[in-house]
Amino acid sequence: MGVMYLSVLMAALAFVAIFSQFLKRGVGSGLKYGLWFGVGAGVSVGYGSYSVMPIPYHMALTWFLGSIVEAAVGGLIVGAVLNE
């Protein structure tokens, strides 16, 4: 469990650091960043898992779409917080 918490913390820090260092701040930029990040993460999580594990396609698609939504919301939050 400790490794899982540490990896999630590191991913969250990287998500915020990349946005704050390389992109202009604002909610719109945060949303675009989150969507693109979500597509990249979704392909690797959803379809990467589908390619190596015997899971149903519906599960891979759900992981893909869920990653996009999760990252888009994260991008909105980061954009709003760093905009102030």
Backbone atoms as SQL, in Angstrom:
CREATE TABLE atoms (id INTEGER PRIMARY KEY, chain TEXT, resi INTEGER, resn TEXT, atom TEXT, x REAL, y REAL, z REAL);
INSERT INTO atoms VALUES
  (1, 'A', 1, 'MET', 'N', 0.821, -1.197, 0.000),
  (2, 'A', 1, 'MET', 'CA', 0.000, 0.000, 0.000),
  (3, 'A', 1, 'MET', 'C', 0.863, 1.258, 0.000),
  (4, 'A', 2, 'GLY', 'N', 1.954, 1.212, 0.730),
  (5, 'A', 2, 'GLY', 'CA', 2.828, 2.379, 0.798),
  (6, 'A', 2, 'GLY', 'C', 3.390, 2.768, -0.554),
  (7, 'A', 3, 'VAL', 'N', 3.768, 1.775, -1.340),
  (8, 'A', 3, 'VAL', 'CA', 4.314, 2.042, -2.677),
  (9, 'A', 3, 'VAL', 'C', 3.236, 2.660, -3.564),
  (10, 'A', 4, 'MET', 'N', 2.008, 2.181, -3.427),
  (11, 'A', 4, 'MET', 'CA', 0.919, 2.733, -4.216),
  (12, 'A', 4, 'MET', 'C', 0.683, 4.201, -3.865),
  (13, 'A', 5, 'TYR', 'N', 0.648, 4.527, -2.576),
  (14, 'A', 5, 'TYR', 'CA', 0.450, 5.915, -2.166),
  (15, 'A', 5, 'TYR', 'C', 1.596, 6.805, -2.651),
  (16, 'A', 6, 'LEU', 'N', 2.794, 6.311, -2.561),
  (17, 'A', 6, 'LEU', 'CA', 3.946, 7.080, -3.025),
  (18, 'A', 6, 'LEU', 'C', 3.895, 7.316, -4.532),
  (19, 'A', 7, 'SER', 'N', 3.511, 6.307, -5.292),
  (20, 'A', 7, 'SER', 'CA', 3.452, 6.471, -6.743),
  (21, 'A', 7, 'SER', 'C', 2.353, 7.445, -7.151),
  (22, 'A', 8, 'VAL', 'N', 1.217, 7.425, -6.479),
  (23, 'A', 8, 'VAL', 'CA', 0.147, 8.375, -6.777),
  (24, 'A', 8, 'VAL', 'C', 0.584, 9.797, -6.414),
  (25, 'A', 9, 'LEU', 'N', 1.261, 9.954, -5.292),
  (26, 'A', 9, 'LEU', 'CA', 1.769, 11.264, -4.902),
  (27, 'A', 9, 'LEU', 'C', 2.771, 11.792, -5.923),
  (28, 'A', 10, 'MET', 'N', 3.677, 10.951, -6.379),
  (29, 'A', 10, 'MET', 'CA', 4.674, 11.370, -7.370),
  (30, 'A', 10, 'MET', 'C', 4.010, 11.748, -8.696),
  (31, 'A', 11, 'ALA', 'N', 3.005, 10.990, -9.107),
  (32, 'A', 11, 'ALA', 'CA', 2.293, 11.310, -10.349),
  (33, 'A', 11, 'ALA', 'C', 1.568, 12.647, -10.228),
  (34, 'A', 12, 'ALA', 'N', 0.942, 12.897, -9.079),
  (35, 'A', 12, 'ALA', 'CA', 0.246, 14.171, -8.870),
  (36, 'A', 12, 'ALA', 'C', 1.230, 15.340, -8.868),
  (37, 'A', 13, 'LEU', 'N', 2.362, 15.162, -8.220),
  (38, 'A', 13, 'LEU', 'CA', 3.378, 16.226, -8.215),
  (39, 'A', 13, 'LEU', 'C', 3.903, 16.497, -9.618),
  (40, 'A', 14, 'ALA', 'N', 4.133, 15.459, -10.391),
  (41, 'A', 14, 'ALA', 'CA', 4.600, 15.632, -11.769),
  (42, 'A', 14, 'ALA', 'C', 3.541, 16.344, -12.611),
  (43, 'A', 15, 'PHE', 'N', 2.276, 15.981, -12.433),
  (44, 'A', 15, 'PHE', 'CA', 1.178, 16.604, -13.173),
  (45, 'A', 15, 'PHE', 'C', 1.153, 18.109, -12.936),
  (46, 'A', 16, 'VAL', 'N', 1.257, 18.516, -11.678),
  (47, 'A', 16, 'VAL', 'CA', 1.223, 19.933, -11.323),
  (48, 'A', 16, 'VAL', 'C', 2.509, 20.641, -11.756),
  (49, 'A', 17, 'ALA', 'N', 3.649, 20.002, -11.566),
  (50, 'A', 17, 'ALA', 'CA', 4.924, 20.635, -11.914),
  (51, 'A', 17, 'ALA', 'C', 5.042, 20.876, -13.415),
  (52, 'A', 18, 'ILE', 'N', 4.633, 19.923, -14.225),
  (53, 'A', 18, 'ILE', 'CA', 4.695, 20.100, -15.682),
  (54, 'A', 18, 'ILE', 'C', 3.815, 21.277, -16.088),
  (55, 'A', 19, 'PHE', 'N', 2.599, 21.321, -15.564),
  (56, 'A', 19, 'PHE', 'CA', 1.698, 22.427, -15.914),
  (57, 'A', 19, 'PHE', 'C', 2.270, 23.765, -15.473),
  (58, 'A', 20, 'SER', 'N', 2.720, 23.851, -14.231),
  (59, 'A', 20, 'SER', 'CA', 3.165, 25.139, -13.699),
  (60, 'A', 20, 'SER', 'C', 4.458, 25.635, -14.334),
  (61, 'A', 21, 'GLN', 'N', 5.308, 24.735, -14.786),
  (62, 'A', 21, 'GLN', 'CA', 6.593, 25.141, -15.351),
  (63, 'A', 21, 'GLN', 'C', 6.539, 25.431, -16.846),
  (64, 'A', 22, 'PHE', 'N', 5.680, 24.762, -17.585),
  (65, 'A', 22, 'PHE', 'CA', 5.768, 24.829, -19.041),
  (66, 'A', 22, 'PHE', 'C', 4.546, 25.404, -19.743),
  (67, 'A', 23, 'LEU', 'N', 3.461, 25.634, -19.046),
  (68, 'A', 23, 'LEU', 'CA', 2.251, 26.106, -19.707),
  (69, 'A', 23, 'LEU', 'C', 1.766, 27.397, -19.078),
  (70, 'A', 24, 'LYS', 'N', 1.032, 28.173, -19.882),
  (71, 'A', 24, 'LYS', 'CA', 0.469, 29.390, -19.300),
  (72, 'A', 24, 'LYS', 'C', -0.684, 29.017, -18.388),
  (73, 'A', 25, 'ARG', 'N', -0.838, 29.793, -17.370),
  (74, 'A', 25, 'ARG', 'CA', -1.813, 29.463, -16.322),
  (75, 'A', 25, 'ARG', 'C', -3.209, 29.896, -16.718),
  (76, 'A', 26, 'GLY', 'N', -4.178, 29.234, -16.140),
  (77, 'A', 26, 'GLY', 'CA', -5.574, 29.549, -16.382),
  (78, 'A', 26, 'GLY', 'C', -6.399, 28.282, -16.495),
  (79, 'A', 27, 'VAL', 'N', -7.691, 28.451, -16.334),
  (80, 'A', 27, 'VAL', 'CA', -8.591, 27.308, -16.351),
  (81, 'A', 27, 'VAL', 'C', -8.643, 26.669, -17.738),
  (82, 'A', 28, 'GLY', 'N', -8.670, 27.481, -18.780),
  (83, 'A', 28, 'GLY', 'CA', -8.708, 26.944, -20.148),
  (84, 'A', 28, 'GLY', 'C', -7.472, 26.135, -20.476),
  (85, 'A', 29, 'SER', 'N', -6.315, 26.658, -20.105),
  (86, 'A', 29, 'SER', 'CA', -5.067, 25.919, -20.330),
  (87, 'A', 29, 'SER', 'C', -5.040, 24.647, -19.495),
  (88, 'A', 30, 'GLY', 'N', -5.557, 24.729, -18.274),
  (89, 'A', 30, 'GLY', 'CA', -5.607, 23.551, -17.417),
  (90, 'A', 30, 'GLY', 'C', -6.477, 22.459, -18.002),
  (91, 'A', 31, 'LEU', 'N', -7.620, 22.852, -18.566),
  (92, 'A', 31, 'LEU', 'CA', -8.517, 21.870, -19.173),
  (93, 'A', 31, 'LEU', 'C', -7.863, 21.209, -20.382),
  (94, 'A', 32, 'LYS', 'N', -7.247, 22.003, -21.255),
  (95, 'A', 32, 'LYS', 'CA', -6.577, 21.422, -22.429),
  (96, 'A', 32, 'LYS', 'C', -5.444, 20.495, -22.013),
  (97, 'A', 33, 'TYR', 'N', -4.660, 20.930, -21.056),
  (98, 'A', 33, 'TYR', 'CA', -3.573, 20.089, -20.551),
  (99, 'A', 33, 'TYR', 'C', -4.114, 18.794, -19.981),
  (100, 'A', 34, 'GLY', 'N', -5.159, 18.888, -19.172),
  (101, 'A', 34, 'GLY', 'CA', -5.758, 17.700, -18.577),
  (102, 'A', 34, 'GLY', 'C', -6.301, 16.735, -19.620),
  (103, 'A', 35, 'LEU', 'N', -6.944, 17.266, -20.653),
  (104, 'A', 35, 'LEU', 'CA', -7.478, 16.400, -21.703),
  (105, 'A', 35, 'LEU', 'C', -6.358, 15.660, -22.436),
  (106, 'A', 36, 'TRP', 'N', -5.307, 16.380, -22.811),
  (107, 'A', 36, 'TRP', 'CA', -4.199, 15.723, -23.511),
  (108, 'A', 36, 'TRP', 'C', -3.471, 14.731, -22.612),
  (109, 'A', 37, 'PHE', 'N', -3.275, 15.107, -21.369),
  (110, 'A', 37, 'PHE', 'CA', -2.655, 14.190, -20.413),
  (111, 'A', 37, 'PHE', 'C', -3.524, 12.950, -20.245),
  (112, 'A', 38, 'GLY', 'N', -4.834, 13.143, -20.187),
  (113, 'A', 38, 'GLY', 'CA', -5.764, 12.031, -20.040),
  (114, 'A', 38, 'GLY', 'C', -5.753, 11.088, -21.227),
  (115, 'A', 39, 'VAL', 'N', -5.639, 11.634, -22.420),
  (116, 'A', 39, 'VAL', 'CA', -5.555, 10.776, -23.608),
  (117, 'A', 39, 'VAL', 'C', -4.291, 9.925, -23.546),
  (118, 'A', 40, 'GLY', 'N', -3.172, 10.550, -23.209),
  (119, 'A', 40, 'GLY', 'CA', -1.920, 9.789, -23.103),
  (120, 'A', 40, 'GLY', 'C', -1.974, 8.728, -22.024),
  (121, 'A', 41, 'ALA', 'N', -2.468, 9.105, -20.875),
  (122, 'A', 41, 'ALA', 'CA', -2.569, 8.141, -19.776),
  (123, 'A', 41, 'ALA', 'C', -3.610, 7.074, -20.083),
  (124, 'A', 42, 'GLY', 'N', -4.711, 7.471, -20.694),
  (125, 'A', 42, 'GLY', 'CA', -5.773, 6.523, -21.004),
  (126, 'A', 42, 'GLY', 'C', -5.362, 5.469, -22.001),
  (127, 'A', 43, 'VAL', 'N', -4.599, 5.876, -22.993),
  (128, 'A', 43, 'VAL', 'CA', -4.115, 4.897, -23.971),
  (129, 'A', 43, 'VAL', 'C', -3.197, 3.891, -23.288),
  (130, 'A', 44, 'SER', 'N', -2.293, 4.381, -22.470),
  (131, 'A', 44, 'SER', 'CA', -1.359, 3.456, -21.824),
  (132, 'A', 44, 'SER', 'C', -2.039, 2.584, -20.779),
  (133, 'A', 45, 'VAL', 'N', -2.972, 3.137, -20.018),
  (134, 'A', 45, 'VAL', 'CA', -3.647, 2.359, -18.977),
  (135, 'A', 45, 'VAL', 'C', -4.698, 1.435, -19.586),
  (136, 'A', 46, 'GLY', 'N', -5.606, 2.006, -20.348),
  (137, 'A', 46, 'GLY', 'CA', -6.713, 1.220, -20.885),
  (138, 'A', 46, 'GLY', 'C', -6.301, 0.233, -21.956),
  (139, 'A', 47, 'TYR', 'N', -5.761, 0.763, -23.035),
  (140, 'A', 47, 'TYR', 'CA', -5.429, -0.102, -24.163),
  (141, 'A', 47, 'TYR', 'C', -4.114, -0.835, -23.968),
  (142, 'A', 48, 'GLY', 'N', -3.211, -0.268, -23.186),
  (143, 'A', 48, 'GLY', 'CA', -1.991, -1.007, -22.851),
  (144, 'A', 48, 'GLY', 'C', -2.315, -2.244, -22.032),
  (145, 'A', 49, 'SER', 'N', -3.224, -2.099, -21.082),
  (146, 'A', 49, 'SER', 'CA', -3.652, -3.252, -20.282),
  (147, 'A', 49, 'SER', 'C', -4.400, -4.259, -21.144),
  (148, 'A', 50, 'TYR', 'N', -5.227, -3.766, -22.041),
  (149, 'A', 50, 'TYR', 'CA', -5.994, -4.643, -22.930),
  (150, 'A', 50, 'TYR', 'C', -5.078, -5.473, -23.821),
  (151, 'A', 51, 'SER', 'N', -3.945, -4.883, -24.191),
  (152, 'A', 51, 'SER', 'CA', -3.042, -5.598, -25.089),
  (153, 'A', 51, 'SER', 'C', -2.260, -6.714, -24.403),
  (154, 'A', 52, 'VAL', 'N', -2.154, -6.668, -23.084),
  (155, 'A', 52, 'VAL', 'CA', -1.341, -7.689, -22.398),
  (156, 'A', 52, 'VAL', 'C', -2.112, -8.535, -21.388),
  (157, 'A', 53, 'MET', 'N', -3.358, -8.154, -21.087),
  (158, 'A', 53, 'MET', 'CA', -4.147, -8.912, -20.106),
  (159, 'A', 53, 'MET', 'C', -5.460, -9.365, -20.744),
  (160, 'A', 54, 'PRO', 'N', -5.970, -10.491, -20.307),
  (161, 'A', 54, 'PRO', 'CA', -7.246, -10.963, -20.859),
  (162, 'A', 54, 'PRO', 'C', -8.442, -10.265, -20.194),
  (163, 'A', 55, 'ILE', 'N', -8.656, -9.005, -20.544),
  (164, 'A', 55, 'ILE', 'CA', -9.775, -8.248, -20.000),
  (165, 'A', 55, 'ILE', 'C', -10.750, -7.946, -21.130),
  (166, 'A', 56, 'PRO', 'N', -12.021, -7.740, -20.814),
  (167, 'A', 56, 'PRO', 'CA', -12.985, -7.388, -21.859),
  (168, 'A', 56, 'PRO', 'C', -12.693, -6.003, -22.433),
  (169, 'A', 57, 'TYR', 'N', -13.055, -5.819, -23.698),
  (170, 'A', 57, 'TYR', 'CA', -12.821, -4.527, -24.344),
  (171, 'A', 57, 'TYR', 'C', -13.548, -3.401, -23.606),
  (172, 'A', 58, 'HIS', 'N', -14.728, -3.664, -23.116),
  (173, 'A', 58, 'HIS', 'CA', -15.489, -2.642, -22.403),
  (174, 'A', 58, 'HIS', 'C', -14.705, -2.098, -21.216),
  (175, 'A', 59, 'MET', 'N', -13.973, -2.937, -20.528),
  (176, 'A', 59, 'MET', 'CA', -13.173, -2.487, -19.394),
  (177, 'A', 59, 'MET', 'C', -12.039, -1.572, -19.863),
  (178, 'A', 60, 'ALA', 'N', -11.401, -1.929, -20.961),
  (179, 'A', 60, 'ALA', 'CA', -10.323, -1.088, -21.498),
  (180, 'A', 60, 'ALA', 'C', -10.864, 0.274, -21.920),
  (181, 'A', 61, 'LEU', 'N', -12.004, 0.274, -22.576),
  (182, 'A', 61, 'LEU', 'CA', -12.617, 1.530, -23.003),
  (183, 'A', 61, 'LEU', 'C', -13.008, 2.383, -21.796),
  (184, 'A', 62, 'THR', 'N', -13.541, 1.752, -20.767),
  (185, 'A', 62, 'THR', 'CA', -13.915, 2.477, -19.556),
  (186, 'A', 62, 'THR', 'C', -12.691, 3.079, -18.879),
  (187, 'A', 63, 'TRP', 'N', -11.596, 2.327, -18.799),
  (188, 'A', 63, 'TRP', 'CA', -10.354, 2.875, -18.236),
  (189, 'A', 63, 'TRP', 'C', -9.857, 4.061, -19.055),
  (190, 'A', 64, 'PHE', 'N', -9.922, 3.928, -20.379),
  (191, 'A', 64, 'PHE', 'CA', -9.483, 4.998, -21.269),
  (192, 'A', 64, 'PHE', 'C', -10.304, 6.267, -21.040),
  (193, 'A', 65, 'LEU', 'N', -11.619, 6.138, -21.080),
  (194, 'A', 65, 'LEU', 'CA', -12.489, 7.303, -20.901),
  (195, 'A', 65, 'LEU', 'C', -12.411, 7.863, -19.478),
  (196, 'A', 66, 'GLY', 'N', -12.303, 6.977, -18.505),
  (197, 'A', 66, 'GLY', 'CA', -12.166, 7.425, -17.123),
  (198, 'A', 66, 'GLY', 'C', -10.887, 8.210, -16.894),
  (199, 'A', 67, 'SER', 'N', -9.808, 7.792, -17.536),
  (200, 'A', 67, 'SER', 'CA', -8.539, 8.520, -17.417),
  (201, 'A', 67, 'SER', 'C', -8.653, 9.913, -18.005),
  (202, 'A', 68, 'ILE', 'N', -9.371, 10.041, -19.114),
  (203, 'A', 68, 'ILE', 'CA', -9.552, 11.356, -19.722),
  (204, 'A', 68, 'ILE', 'C', -10.349, 12.267, -18.795),
  (205, 'A', 69, 'VAL', 'N', -11.443, 11.762, -18.259),
  (206, 'A', 69, 'VAL', 'CA', -12.278, 12.577, -17.364),
  (207, 'A', 69, 'VAL', 'C', -11.499, 12.959, -16.102),
  (208, 'A', 70, 'GLU', 'N', -10.813, 11.991, -15.514),
  (209, 'A', 70, 'GLU', 'CA', -10.047, 12.255, -14.296),
  (210, 'A', 70, 'GLU', 'C', -8.976, 13.318, -14.519),
  (211, 'A', 71, 'ALA', 'N', -8.235, 13.208, -15.607),
  (212, 'A', 71, 'ALA', 'CA', -7.174, 14.176, -15.877),
  (213, 'A', 71, 'ALA', 'C', -7.748, 15.541, -16.247),
  (214, 'A', 72, 'ALA', 'N', -8.883, 15.575, -16.956),
  (215, 'A', 72, 'ALA', 'CA', -9.508, 16.856, -17.305),
  (216, 'A', 72, 'ALA', 'C', -9.949, 17.596, -16.046),
  (217, 'A', 73, 'VAL', 'N', -10.549, 16.884, -15.105),
  (218, 'A', 73, 'VAL', 'CA', -10.943, 17.506, -13.843),
  (219, 'A', 73, 'VAL', 'C', -9.705, 17.977, -13.074),
  (220, 'A', 74, 'GLY', 'N', -8.670, 17.158, -13.065),
  (221, 'A', 74, 'GLY', 'CA', -7.419, 17.555, -12.416),
  (222, 'A', 74, 'GLY', 'C', -6.820, 18.799, -13.056),
  (223, 'A', 75, 'GLY', 'N', -6.863, 18.861, -14.388),
  (224, 'A', 75, 'GLY', 'CA', -6.362, 20.038, -15.091),
  (225, 'A', 75, 'GLY', 'C', -7.161, 21.287, -14.767),
  (226, 'A', 76, 'LEU', 'N', -8.477, 21.137, -14.677),
  (227, 'A', 76, 'LEU', 'CA', -9.313, 22.278, -14.289),
  (228, 'A', 76, 'LEU', 'C', -8.957, 22.771, -12.891),
  (229, 'A', 77, 'ILE', 'N', -8.774, 21.860, -11.981),
  (230, 'A', 77, 'ILE', 'CA', -8.438, 22.230, -10.607),
  (231, 'A', 77, 'ILE', 'C', -7.075, 22.905, -10.547),
  (232, 'A', 78, 'VAL', 'N', -6.085, 22.338, -11.189),
  (233, 'A', 78, 'VAL', 'CA', -4.735, 22.922, -11.182),
  (234, 'A', 78, 'VAL', 'C', -4.750, 24.281, -11.853),
  (235, 'A', 79, 'GLY', 'N', -5.453, 24.396, -12.982),
  (236, 'A', 79, 'GLY', 'CA', -5.544, 25.679, -13.662),
  (237, 'A', 79, 'GLY', 'C', -6.212, 26.735, -12.814),
  (238, 'A', 80, 'ALA', 'N', -7.255, 26.366, -12.088),
  (239, 'A', 80, 'ALA', 'CA', -7.950, 27.325, -11.230),
  (240, 'A', 80, 'ALA', 'C', -7.097, 27.728, -10.033),
  (241, 'A', 81, 'VAL', 'N', -6.413, 26.781, -9.422),
  (242, 'A', 81, 'VAL', 'CA', -5.603, 27.075, -8.246),
  (243, 'A', 81, 'VAL', 'C', -4.396, 27.931, -8.620),
  (244, 'A', 82, 'LEU', 'N', -3.723, 27.609, -9.715),
  (245, 'A', 82, 'LEU', 'CA', -2.530, 28.349, -10.092),
  (246, 'A', 82, 'LEU', 'C', -2.858, 29.673, -10.768),
  (247, 'A', 83, 'ASN', 'N', -4.109, 29.881, -11.132),
  (248, 'A', 83, 'ASN', 'CA', -4.520, 31.124, -11.764),
  (249, 'A', 83, 'ASN', 'C', -4.600, 32.255, -10.746),
  (250, 'A', 84, 'GLU', 'N', -4.774, 31.924, -9.476),
  (251, 'A', 84, 'GLU', 'CA', -4.951, 32.960, -8.457),
  (252, 'A', 84, 'GLU', 'C', -3.643, 33.547, -8.005);
